[in-house]
Amino acid sequence: MDTLSHALWGKGLFGYRGHGRLALIIGAMPDLASFGALFFIKIITGTLSYSGIPNLESLKQLEPIPQWVYAMDNITHSFIVSFAVIGIVYALKPKLTWPLLAWPFHILLDFPFHTKEFFPVQLFWPLTSLSVDGISWSHPAVWYPNVAGIIMLFIFRYKKNLFNKL
């Protein structure tokens, strides 16, 4: 799934109990910690180049993706890591656990929509490297229902909020 969709799903599902911004950020965090950090580093070092909308072949032809990006992706896309962090936060600040659930939801969305060829999601890393060869999130059969789902979720939240104000 794309990072913006993750952020919106996080906000729409877990950001309505007073921590909307946190749910939005946590929804995108697993991608931001790896690719967002790489993007930021490339901006700072002046090595960012843009050649249109990237696809798998164009990414393979560019410079290799650094190993730390793969490592961060495995760490941030692991149920074990996410629930361990949520458990620690629950012990320290229980009210923040609800928006943090956007993190495992991000992983759940990514698992079937990443191929083994490009950043497969290893749900139970570091215990196992189990992953599936999913359907790419950019495929129209995935992308359009994703957008429709986000729109329906925010319409629902908007109408529910209006009803609660009456």
Buried (B, 14 or more C-beta within 10 A) or exposed (E): BBBEBBBBBBBBBBBBEEBBEBBBBBBBBBBBBBBBBBEEBEEEEEEEEEEEEEEEEEEEEEEEBEEEBEEBBBBBBBBBBBBEBBEEBBEEEEEBBBBBBBBBBBBBBBBBBBBEEEBBBBBEBEEEEEBBEBEBBEEEEBBEEBEEBBEEBEEEBEEEEEEEEE
